[in-house]
Amino acid sequence: MYRILVVEDEPNTNQVICEFLKNADYDVIAAYDGEEAVTRFYETQCDLVILDIMLPKKNGMEVLKEIRAFVNIPVIMLTALGDEYTQIKSFDLQADEYVTKPFSPVVLVKRVSALLHRSRPIDKTTVCFDDISADFSAYTVTRNGKDIPMTTKEMDILKVLIEHQGNVLSRTQILDAAWGFDSDISDRIVDTHIKNLRKKLNTDAIRTVKGIGYKFEVAK
């Protein structure tokens, strides 16, 4: 059974999220401030975190930094802050999803399910380029046998680019493929993830096509 850490300081909202997750057969742990979230995180082995940004004692961005310093499990940011700057900052810190309030608990549970499914897919696909090996069954990337830490969303975007190798994809196409057609996230978030991918992979295979978008192309 998957274990979900729900970090939300508003008691009623926290309770609603937990109840919907439990009804979907998830094991749920609740935290109500940033310090408690970090404590719960280190005490238990979580598979995914739902994390509010505006928390007492320690805000969600600080909690996200601590999580990412330790592990790359999926993290969904849940917040009333819908501005592009906060979204970009969240994805710079390697959040996987960004959900704004008010939200549908049913849709939130669907997003949790989709993230967990994509982070542990059934199909076995390994792609090698340069000195990099991307295993989309284990959602891991290695360079010369050494692990490169990747978030679920970075793996999703890399997979989309590789599946369309040689073809130019617009930001909207990448956003729809990696987040879903009902996403309310700005397509500029794609730029942030591409930047992170290039930095981690240190490859020229992900190319910018000015005024259009991006494509994956390995030099021959």
Disulfide bonds with the S-S distance in Angstrom:
none
